[in-house]
Amino acid sequence: MLNLVERLALSQVLCIGDLMLDRYVYGGVERTSPEAPVPVLRIERERAMLGGAGNVVRNVTALGARAWLIAVIGDDEVGRQLTTMVGKEPQLEPYLLIEAGRPSTVKTRFVAGNQQLLRADAETTRPIEARTAERLIALVGDLTPQASSIVISDYAKGVITPEVVQAVIARARAAGHPVVVDPKGADFARYRGASVVTPNRGELSAAVGERLDSEAAIVKGARALIERCGIEAVLVTRSHEGMTYVAANGRVEHLPAQAREVYDVSGAGDTAVATFAAALGQGVDPVEAALLANAAAGIVVGKTGTAVAHGVELQRAVRANDRTAQDAKLMLLPDAVDAVSRWRAEGKCVGFTNGCFDLLHPGHLALLRQARGACDRLVVGLNSDASVKRLKGPERPVQNEAARAEVLASLELVDLVVLFEADTPIALIEALRPDVLIKGADYALDQVVGGSFVQSYGGRVLLATLEPGFSTTRTIERLKR
C-alpha cells in the first residue's frame, strides 16, 4: 500500500465540473440580537479556498500528482478571485471559461467555535449556454490524451449537462482512461458508460427511490443502479460508517471508516474522489484504490474547513493502518494552522518553542516543561536536517529529522511538531500566531526571533530558565574524547 501511495504522484488527472469559492467566516457568539431571536457573530477572521471541482484538483496536487481543471465562471469579482486562486495552485493547469451574465458560485459558512451557524449560497443552477458547452467539450478532446484518469465533479450548478457528460465519457473511454463521476440528482442514467460513480448514501437512496438503512440494502441499490444505468461500478461513501464498493462483475467490499476524530466533513467526498481517480489512473485495483480513498477521507475529516490530504499524511495513515496519537502530532504547516485554529476556538492558550533537539537531554526537557506549563497546547518547531547543518556544522545532526520528530512527538509535554527548513522559525510563528512564545533564558527579549511580532498582537514572550551542565555539543565532544 505504501508503494501505491508513491505511485499516486505519477498520475495526471483531468477534472471537469462545477468550480466554486468556499468562504468561511469565523467568530464568537456572546449574545442574541435585540432585533430578532438570532445569535450575533462577532467576526474574528475569514478564510477562502477553492471548492467543488476546485477542491478535487487541490487534493490531486496535494498527492503530488498533476491536474487539469476545466470549469465555467462568471465575469464577476468571485470569478476573478477564483482565477487568481487556481493560478497559485502548484501542478495545476486551469482552463476557466467565462460566460457573461452567469454568476460565479460562492458558499459562505458562518462558524462559531466548532459549530456552523449558517451557510449562505450565491449561485445559479441554469445550464451553461450551448456555445460554452461546445468550447468545454473541445478542451476535453484536447486534454484527454494527456491524462491518465478523468473526474466529472457534478454539483448540479449547470456545467455538467447531459451533453457534456456523454461527450466527456465517450472521449475518455475512447482513450482507454477510467472515468470517475461524483454525481448529483436522481437520474444516474446520464452517467451511462462511467467507470465508477461515487454517491453518498443519501444520493444513492434518491437515485433508486428506496431507503437504504443497511449494508445489504446499499449493495442491492448499487446493483440496481449498475444494471439500470450501464455503470461499471459504484463506490458508496457512508460518512462515519466508511465505504462500500460494488462492481458489475459481482465484487462487493465494505470498508470501515478510518477517522479517529471528526471535526468537519466538508470536502471529504472530494478528497475520496481525487485519491480514487489518481489511483485508478495508475492501474491500481479498484478496491485498493478505495482503501486509499477511505484513508485520505479519514484524514481530512479530522481538519476544519475544506481541507486536503497530503501524500506524506496518507503514507503515515497507511503505515499505521490508522493515525496513532504519536503520528497525529507530526504535521505540515497548513495542517498545524488548522489544529491551532481548533484549539483557539476551544479557548485554549497556544504556546510555541523551537530548536534542533538533537540528542534530547534534561536541559531540553526543562525547557519543554516550562513551555508546557505556560500554555494549554504546545507546538514545537523543529529544525530540518539541512537547517541544523547550516547552524551547527556538517557533522550535525546526530539524529535525522524523522528520529528527532518521533522522539519529541512521544513526549506528553508536546502537542504538535512542525519541521521547518529555514534558519529561523519566523514563518511558522507568523502563520500560527501563538499566544505565548517560549525561548531559553540565554537569549535577551529583543533577541528572540518573532518576539516583537507576538507582542504586537497581545501575545507574550517567556524566557525559560536553563538547566545548567547539559549541552548536545559538549556531549558529542565528550564522546569523541
Secondary structure as UniProt FT lines:
FT   HELIX           2..8
FT   TURN            9..10
FT   STRAND          12..17
FT   STRAND          19..32
FT   STRAND          39..52
FT   HELIX           53..62
FT   TURN            63..64
FT   STRAND          66..74
FT   HELIX           77..87
FT   TURN            90..91
FT   STRAND          92..99
FT   TURN            100..101
FT   STRAND          105..112
FT   TURN            113..114
FT   STRAND          115..122
FT   HELIX           130..143
FT   HELIX           144..146
FT   STRAND          149..153
FT   HELIX           162..174
FT   TURN            175..176
FT   STRAND          179..182
FT   HELIX           188..191
FT   TURN            192..193
FT   STRAND          196..197
FT   HELIX           201..208
FT   HELIX           215..229
FT   STRAND          233..237
FT   HELIX           239..241
FT   STRAND          243..247
FT   TURN            248..249
FT   STRAND          252..255
FT   TURN            266..267
FT   HELIX           268..280
FT   TURN            281..283
FT   HELIX           286..300
FT   TURN            301..302
FT   HELIX           311..320
FT   HELIX           325..328
FT   HELIX           333..345
FT   TURN            346..347
FT   STRAND          350..355
FT   HELIX           362..373
FT   STRAND          377..383
FT   HELIX           385..392
FT   TURN            394..395
FT   HELIX           401..409
FT   TURN            412..413
FT   STRAND          416..420
FT   HELIX           426..432
FT   STRAND          436..440
FT   TURN            441..442
FT   HELIX           445..447
FT   TURN            449..450
FT   HELIX           451..456
FT   TURN            457..458
FT   STRAND          460..464
FT   TURN            468..469
FT   HELIX           472..480
//
